[in-house]
Amino acid sequence: MRENFYCLLIFCFIFTIISCGQTTEENVSSAVSKTSDTVNDAGGAINNTLFGGTDEVSCDNSKAFIVGNAVTEKGCHPNCPKMKAVIWNHQKCMTVVGDSSYAVDATGHNGSIYIADDGGFYWIVGKSITKHQLNYSGYKLSEVTGIDVNSNGDVYVAGLVCKNNCKEKNLYNAYWKNGELVKAFRENGLSKDGTTYSEIHVAADSKGKVFIPGWRIDLHHYVDAAIWINGNIKILANNADSEATDAVVGSETASGSNVWISGAQGGSTRGSSLAGYWLRKPNGTISGITKVTKVRTYNSPKNWVYSSRATSIFVSGSKVYMAGTVNVINAGDVPVYWKGKVQHELPVEFNLNTCDYCTVEPKDIALYQGSVLVVGDYHDRNEFVDYTYTNGEAKAVYWLDKKLQKLCESCGSSYAVALVVMD
C-alpha cells in the first residue's frame, strides 16, 4: 500500500543548490535546538526544523507547505530508494520526513504539520519530528484516508479496516482519535455489490464531531453522496449518481459547526454531473448541493463539457473555493478551481487534446497571502522514458495565481497530496 528517517536540507540559490543529510533523530533535534530561540511564529517552527532556520536563503521564509511523496533519485531503476514522505515549501525547497508507505493527507495545527500515512501511522512535524502508530484494536488495516486536528488539538485519522478478508465488501469505515480506534462501521441492507467508501479527507470540530465524506452504492445501484458523522451516515444526494470528496469545518457556534462538503452530483447524460458543495449547518440541516456554473473550457464548445468534479474545498469567511477537474470531450480532465460557482482554468504545458496519456489532477486548495494556491499531480507523457516511471514523468506541482510551478525536477517521481498554510 501507499524506522530510521532522513532529513534532506536543500538551500535554493540562484545558480547553486547545496544539500546535506541528517540521518538520526539526534541530528534533527540538534538542528532544532540551535534555532529554538528564533521559533516565534507558526511557519517558523516548521521552517527551522525542516529547512535549517537560516536567513541567508529563501527556504525559511514560507508559510505555505506542500505535503507529498517522492522517489528522490531520478533514473534509478532498478535500484531506486524507497518512497519517502516529503514536505516542500512554495520556494520548492524539499525535505524528507521519513520512509513512507504513502502519505495520503495532511493538516496544520498550532505551528505543526500532521501527516497521515497509509502504513498505519501519522507524523507530527513541528519543533521535532515524531511518528505515532494507529491501534487497530483487533481489526486489520486496509487503508488510511485522511487526517484532521480540531481546535482542541485532538488528532483524528480516518481509514478502512477489516476483520479477516480485506475484500471491498468486507471493509469497515473507521476513525481514530489520538491513535486509538474510536469506531469501525458499515452499512447494512445494500445490494450484493453495494459498498461504502470514504474519500481522502476527514474533518473534526471542537465538540468531537467527526465528518467523513464519501459515497455508497444503494439498492438501486445509484452511487449516493454521503457524510458520516461520528459513524452515522447521512445521505447528501440519492436521486442521481453523486459523491462527497472533502469536508472542512468553518465557523463554530455554541450549538454546532458549519461544515462545507465538496463533491459532484448529476446524471449520466453529458453535462449533467457537475462539481458542487453542500453546507451542513450547526442545527444539523444540510442544504441541497450548490453546483458550479458550466462554461466553455479548454477552448472547446460549452456543450463539450461532459462533467466536472471537485476534489477539495477551502472556506474563507463566506467565500467557498474548490479545486478539481472538468472533463471535456477530446481533452479529458482539465484542471480548474472555482471561487463560488465561477470557474478558473489552471494552465498545463502539454496539449490535452493530442497527448492521450498526459494527466493532471488538483488535490488541495487554500489561500496564501491573498492569492489562490492549488497543489496537484502532473504527468507529462511527452517526457516518457520507460514504464518504470522513475525519470520524472510524474511530478508534484502547484499553481499560485494560476502560474504553474514544478516542485521536484530532480526526483524520479513525486506526488502532492495536501497543502498546509500556516496563519
C-alpha positions as CSV (number, residue, x, y, z in Angstrom):
1,M,0.0,0.0,0.0
2,R,0.5,3.5,-0.2
3,E,12.3,3.5,11.2
4,N,15.1,5.5,10.8
5,F,14.3,8.7,9.0
6,Y,16.2,11.2,7.0
7,C,16.0,14.9,6.7
8,L,17.2,16.4,3.4
9,L,18.1,20.1,3.5
10,I,18.1,21.9,0.2
11,F,19.2,25.5,0.1
12,C,18.0,27.2,-3.1
13,F,20.4,29.7,-4.6
14,I,20.1,31.4,-7.9
15,F,22.7,29.1,-9.6
16,T,23.7,26.7,-6.9
17,I,21.9,24.0,-4.9
18,I,23.6,22.8,-1.8
19,S,22.2,19.9,0.2
20,C,23.2,18.0,3.3
21,G,21.6,15.0,5.0
22,Q,20.9,14.1,8.6
23,T,20.4,10.5,9.3
24,T,19.5,10.4,13.0
25,E,16.8,11.8,15.3
26,E,19.6,13.3,17.4
27,N,20.8,15.4,14.4
28,V,17.3,16.7,13.8
29,S,16.9,17.6,17.5
30,S,20.3,19.3,17.4
31,A,19.3,21.4,14.4
32,V,16.1,22.4,16.1
33,S,17.8,23.3,19.4
34,K,20.3,25.5,17.7
35,T,17.4,27.6,16.3
36,S,14.9,27.4,19.1
37,D,15.4,31.0,20.1
38,T,14.0,32.0,16.6
39,V,10.9,29.8,16.7
40,N,8.3,32.5,17.3
41,D,5.7,32.2,14.6
42,A,3.7,29.3,13.2
43,G,5.6,28.9,10.0
44,G,8.9,29.4,11.8
45,A,8.8,26.2,13.7
46,I,8.4,24.2,10.5
47,N,11.0,26.2,8.6
48,N,13.6,25.8,11.4
49,T,13.0,22.1,11.7
50,L,12.9,21.3,8.0
51,F,15.0,24.0,6.3
52,G,17.5,24.9,8.9
53,G,16.3,28.3,10.1
54,T,18.8,30.3,8.1
55,D,18.2,33.8,7.0
56,E,20.7,33.6,4.1
57,V,18.2,31.9,1.6
58,S,14.5,32.0,0.9
59,C,13.8,28.5,2.1
60,D,12.8,29.6,5.6
61,N,10.5,32.4,4.6
62,S,7.5,30.5,3.5
63,K,4.3,29.7,5.4
64,A,2.9,27.5,2.6
65,F,3.9,23.9,2.7
66,I,3.0,21.1,0.2
67,V,3.0,17.5,1.6
68,G,3.5,14.6,-0.6
69,N,5.6,11.6,-1.6
70,A,8.8,11.3,-3.7
71,V,11.3,8.9,-5.1
72,T,14.2,11.2,-4.6
73,E,16.6,9.9,-7.3
74,K,15.9,10.2,-11.0
75,G,16.6,7.4,-13.5
76,C,17.4,5.0,-10.6
77,H,15.6,1.8,-11.8
78,P,16.1,-1.0,-10.8
79,N,17.8,0.3,-7.6
80,C,15.6,3.2,-6.6
81,P,15.3,4.3,-2.9
82,K,12.1,3.7,-1.1
83,M,9.3,6.2,-1.4
84,K,9.6,9.0,1.1
85,A,7.1,11.3,2.8
86,V,8.3,14.8,1.9
87,I,7.4,18.4,2.5
88,W,8.1,21.2,0.1
89,N,7.7,24.9,0.8
90,H,6.5,27.0,-2.1
91,Q,10.0,28.1,-2.9
92,K,10.5,24.4,-3.9
93,C,12.8,23.6,-1.0
94,M,12.2,19.9,-0.1
95,T,12.9,17.8,3.0
96,V,12.4,14.2,3.7
97,V,10.2,13.4,6.7
98,G,10.8,9.6,6.6
99,D,10.1,6.3,5.0
100,S,6.5,6.0,3.9
101,S,4.0,3.5,2.5
102,Y,2.3,6.6,1.1
103,A,1.4,9.9,2.7
104,V,-2.3,10.4,1.9
105,D,-3.3,13.6,3.7
106,A,-2.1,16.4,5.9
107,T,-3.3,19.3,8.0
108,G,-1.8,22.0,10.2
109,H,-2.4,22.9,13.8
110,N,-0.5,25.2,16.3
111,G,2.6,25.5,14.1
112,S,2.9,21.8,13.3
113,I,2.1,19.7,10.3
114,Y,0.3,16.4,10.8
115,I,0.7,13.8,8.0
116,A,-1.4,10.6,7.7
117,D,0.4,7.7,6.2
118,D,-1.1,4.6,4.6
119,G,1.3,2.5,6.6
120,G,-1.0,2.9,9.6
121,F,0.6,5.9,11.4
122,Y,0.8,9.7,11.4
123,W,3.7,12.1,11.6
124,I,3.8,15.3,13.6
125,V,6.3,17.7,12.2
126,G,7.0,20.9,14.3
127,K,9.9,21.7,16.6
128,S,10.8,18.0,16.1
129,I,9.5,15.1,14.0
130,T,7.6,12.3,15.7
131,K,5.8,9.2,14.5
132,H,2.6,7.9,16.0
133,Q,1.2,4.4,15.3
134,L,-2.5,3.7,15.0
135,N,-4.1,1.0,17.3
136,Y,-6.2,-1.4,15.1
137,S,-8.0,-2.9,18.2
138,G,-8.5,-6.4,16.7
139,Y,-9.0,-5.2,13.1
140,K,-6.6,-5.3,10.1
141,L,-5.8,-2.0,8.5
142,S,-6.8,-1.8,4.8
143,E,-6.3,1.9,4.1
144,V,-5.7,5.3,5.8
145,T,-7.8,8.0,4.1
146,G,-7.5,11.3,6.0
147,I,-6.3,13.4,9.0
148,D,-7.6,16.4,10.8
149,V,-6.8,18.2,14.1
150,N,-9.6,20.0,15.8
151,S,-9.2,23.3,17.7
152,N,-8.6,21.4,20.9
153,G,-5.5,19.7,19.5
154,D,-7.1,16.2,19.2
155,V,-5.8,14.2,16.2
156,Y,-8.4,12.4,14.1
157,V,-7.5,9.9,11.4
158,A,-9.9,8.2,9.0
159,G,-9.5,4.9,7.2
160,L,-10.8,1.5,6.3
161,V,-10.3,-1.7,8.3
162,C,-11.5,-5.3,8.0
163,K,-11.7,-8.3,10.3
164,N,-10.2,-11.0,8.1
165,N,-10.5,-10.9,4.3
166,C,-10.0,-7.3,3.2
167,K,-12.1,-7.5,0.0
168,E,-14.1,-4.5,-0.7
169,K,-17.4,-6.0,0.5
170,N,-15.8,-6.8,3.9
171,L,-14.5,-3.3,4.6
172,Y,-15.5,-1.1,7.5
173,N,-15.1,2.7,7.6
174,A,-13.2,3.7,10.7
175,Y,-11.7,6.6,12.6
176,W,-9.2,7.1,15.3
177,K,-8.7,9.8,18.0
178,N,-5.1,10.4,19.1
179,G,-4.1,7.0,17.7
180,E,-6.9,4.9,19.4
181,L,-9.6,3.3,17.3
182,V,-12.9,5.0,18.2
183,K,-15.3,3.3,15.8
184,A,-15.5,0.9,12.9
185,F,-18.8,0.9,11.0
186,R,-20.5,-0.2,7.8
187,E,-23.9,0.0,6.2
188,N,-26.3,-3.0,6.0
189,G,-29.1,-3.8,3.6
190,L,-27.2,-2.7,0.5
191,S,-27.3,-4.6,-2.8
192,K,-24.9,-7.6,-3.1
193,D,-22.4,-5.4,-4.8
194,G,-23.2,-2.5,-2.5
195,T,-20.4,-0.8,-0.7
196,T,-19.5,2.3,1.1
197,Y,-16.3,4.2,0.8
198,S,-14.7,7.2,2.4
199,E,-12.7,9.7,0.4
200,I,-9.2,11.0,1.2
201,H,-10.3,13.5,3.8
202,V,-11.8,13.9,7.3
203,A,-12.9,16.9,9.4
204,A,-13.4,17.3,13.1
205,D,-14.9,20.1,15.2
206,S,-14.2,21.2,18.8
207,K,-17.1,19.2,20.2
208,G,-15.7,16.0,18.9
209,K,-18.0,15.5,15.9
210,V,-16.1,13.8,13.1
211,F,-17.2,14.2,9.5
212,I,-16.0,11.7,6.9
213,P,-17.1,12.3,3.3
214,G,-17.6,9.6,0.7
215,W,-20.3,7.6,-1.1
216,R,-22.3,4.4,-1.0
217,I,-24.0,2.2,-3.6
218,D,-27.7,1.8,-2.8
219,L,-30.3,-0.9,-3.5
220,H,-31.0,0.8,-6.9
221,H,-27.3,0.7,-7.8
222,Y,-27.0,4.5,-7.6
223,V,-23.9,6.0,-6.1
224,D,-25.1,8.3,-3.3
225,A,-23.0,11.1,-1.9
226,A,-22.7,10.6,1.9
227,I,-21.2,12.1,5.0
228,W,-20.6,10.0,8.1
229,I,-21.0,12.0,11.4
230,N,-19.4,10.0,14.2
231,G,-20.0,6.9,12.2
232,N,-23.7,7.6,11.4
233,I,-24.4,8.0,7.7
234,K,-26.3,11.0,6.2
235,I,-27.1,10.8,2.5
236,L,-26.5,14.0,0.7
237,A,-28.0,13.1,-2.6
238,N,-29.7,9.9,-3.9
239,N,-31.6,10.9,-7.0
240,A,-28.6,10.6,-9.3
241,D,-25.0,9.4,-9.1
242,S,-23.1,11.6,-6.7
243,E,-20.1,11.7,-4.3
244,A,-18.7,13.7,-1.5
245,T,-15.0,14.2,-1.7
246,D,-13.8,16.6,1.1
247,A,-15.1,18.3,4.2
248,V,-13.9,21.3,6.2
249,V,-15.2,22.8,9.4
250,G,-15.9,26.5,9.0
251,S,-17.2,28.7,11.8
252,E,-18.4,27.1,15.1
253,T,-21.2,28.2,17.3
254,A,-22.4,27.1,20.7
255,S,-24.9,24.7,19.1
256,G,-22.5,23.2,16.5
257,S,-20.4,24.0,13.5
258,N,-20.8,24.9,9.8
259,V,-19.3,22.1,7.7
260,W,-18.7,22.5,4.0
261,I,-18.6,19.4,1.8
262,S,-17.4,19.2,-1.8
263,G,-18.2,16.7,-4.4
264,A,-20.2,16.3,-7.6
265,Q,-23.8,15.3,-8.4
266,G,-25.8,14.6,-11.6
267,G,-26.9,12.0,-14.1
268,S,-25.2,10.1,-16.8
269,T,-26.1,12.4,-19.7
270,R,-23.4,14.8,-21.0
271,G,-23.0,17.9,-18.9
272,S,-25.4,17.0,-16.1
273,S,-22.9,15.8,-13.5
274,L,-21.2,18.9,-12.1
275,A,-19.0,19.8,-9.2
276,G,-20.6,21.5,-6.2
277,Y,-20.8,21.8,-2.4
278,W,-23.2,21.2,0.4
279,L,-23.4,23.1,3.7
280,R,-24.3,21.4,7.0
281,K,-25.5,24.0,9.4
282,P,-25.0,24.0,13.2
283,N,-28.5,22.7,13.7
284,G,-27.7,19.6,11.6
285,T,-29.7,20.5,8.5
286,I,-27.9,20.1,5.2
287,S,-28.5,22.3,2.2
288,G,-29.0,21.0,-1.3
289,I,-26.0,21.0,-3.5
290,T,-24.8,24.3,-4.9
291,K,-23.4,23.4,-8.4
292,V,-20.8,25.3,-10.2
293,T,-21.5,27.1,-13.5
294,K,-20.8,25.1,-16.6
295,V,-18.7,27.2,-19.0
296,R,-16.6,26.9,-22.2
297,T,-13.4,25.0,-21.1
298,Y,-10.1,24.4,-22.8
299,N,-11.1,26.4,-25.9
300,S,-13.8,23.8,-26.6
301,P,-17.6,24.5,-27.0
302,K,-19.6,24.6,-23.8
303,N,-21.6,21.6,-24.8
304,W,-18.4,19.6,-25.0
305,V,-18.2,19.6,-21.2
306,Y,-19.1,16.1,-20.1
307,S,-18.8,16.5,-16.3
308,S,-16.9,18.2,-13.5
309,R,-15.8,17.1,-10.1
310,A,-14.4,18.9,-7.1
311,T,-11.6,17.1,-5.2
312,S,-11.1,19.6,-2.3
313,I,-12.7,22.6,-0.6
314,F,-11.5,25.6,1.3
315,V,-13.6,28.3,3.0
316,S,-12.5,31.8,3.9
317,G,-15.3,33.8,5.6
318,S,-18.3,33.4,3.4
319,K,-16.3,32.6,0.3
320,V,-16.0,29.0,-0.9
321,Y,-13.1,27.7,-3.0
322,M,-12.9,24.3,-4.6
323,A,-10.2,22.6,-6.8
324,G,-11.0,19.9,-9.3
325,T,-11.3,18.9,-12.9
326,V,-13.7,19.4,-15.8
327,N,-14.0,16.5,-18.2
328,V,-14.1,17.8,-21.8
329,I,-14.6,15.8,-25.0
330,N,-11.2,15.1,-26.6
331,A,-9.2,16.9,-23.9
332,G,-10.1,14.7,-20.9
333,D,-9.7,16.1,-17.4
334,V,-8.8,19.8,-17.4
335,P,-7.5,21.2,-14.1
336,V,-9.5,24.1,-12.6
337,Y,-10.5,25.8,-9.4
338,W,-13.8,27.5,-8.6
339,K,-14.4,30.6,-6.5
340,G,-18.0,30.2,-5.5
341,K,-19.6,29.0,-8.8
342,V,-17.1,30.7,-11.1
343,Q,-14.6,28.6,-12.9
344,H,-10.9,29.4,-13.3
345,E,-8.7,27.2,-15.6
346,L,-5.2,26.2,-14.5
347,P,-2.5,26.0,-17.2
348,V,-0.6,23.0,-18.3
349,E,2.4,22.8,-20.6
350,F,1.2,19.9,-22.8
351,N,-1.7,19.8,-25.2
352,L,-4.5,17.8,-23.6
353,N,-6.2,17.3,-27.0
354,T,-3.2,15.5,-28.5
355,C,-1.4,13.9,-25.6
356,D,-3.6,10.9,-24.8
357,Y,-1.8,9.9,-21.6
358,C,-1.0,13.3,-20.2
359,T,-2.9,13.7,-16.9
360,V,-3.2,16.4,-14.2
361,E,-5.3,16.4,-11.0
362,P,-5.6,19.2,-8.4
363,K,-5.5,17.7,-4.9
364,D,-5.9,20.6,-2.5
365,I,-6.6,24.4,-2.4
366,A,-6.1,27.3,0.0
367,L,-5.4,31.0,0.1
368,Y,-1.8,32.2,0.5
369,Q,-1.2,35.9,1.0
370,G,-4.5,36.6,-0.6
371,S,-3.8,34.5,-3.7
372,V,-5.3,31.1,-4.6
373,L,-2.8,28.3,-4.2
374,V,-3.6,24.9,-5.7
375,V,-1.4,21.7,-5.5
376,G,-1.7,18.6,-7.5
377,D,-0.2,15.8,-9.6
378,Y,1.1,16.2,-13.2
379,H,2.1,13.5,-15.6
380,D,3.6,14.7,-18.9
381,R,3.7,11.7,-21.2
382,N,5.9,13.7,-23.7
383,E,8.7,13.1,-21.1
384,F,8.1,9.4,-21.0
385,V,11.2,7.2,-21.0
386,D,10.1,3.8,-19.8
387,Y,7.4,2.1,-17.8
388,T,9.3,2.3,-14.6
389,Y,8.2,5.9,-14.3
390,T,11.4,6.9,-12.5
391,N,12.5,9.5,-14.9
392,G,10.5,12.5,-13.7
393,E,7.3,11.8,-15.7
394,A,5.2,12.1,-12.6
395,K,5.6,15.4,-10.9
396,A,4.1,17.2,-7.9
397,V,3.1,20.7,-8.9
398,Y,1.4,23.8,-7.6
399,W,-0.3,26.8,-9.1
400,L,-0.1,30.2,-7.4
401,D,-2.3,32.8,-9.0
402,K,-2.7,30.3,-11.9
403,K,1.0,30.1,-12.6
404,L,2.3,26.6,-12.8
405,Q,5.4,25.5,-10.8
406,K,7.0,22.0,-10.7
407,L,8.3,21.1,-7.3
408,C,11.0,18.4,-7.8
409,E,12.6,18.2,-11.3
410,S,15.4,16.1,-9.8
411,C,13.0,13.4,-8.4
412,G,12.3,10.1,-10.1
413,S,8.7,10.6,-9.3
414,S,6.8,13.0,-6.9
415,Y,3.2,13.4,-5.8
416,A,1.4,16.1,-3.9
417,V,-1.4,15.2,-1.5
418,A,-2.1,18.2,0.7
419,L,-1.5,21.8,1.2
420,V,-0.9,23.4,4.7
421,V,-0.8,27.2,5.1
422,M,0.3,28.5,8.5
423,D,-1.5,31.6,9.7
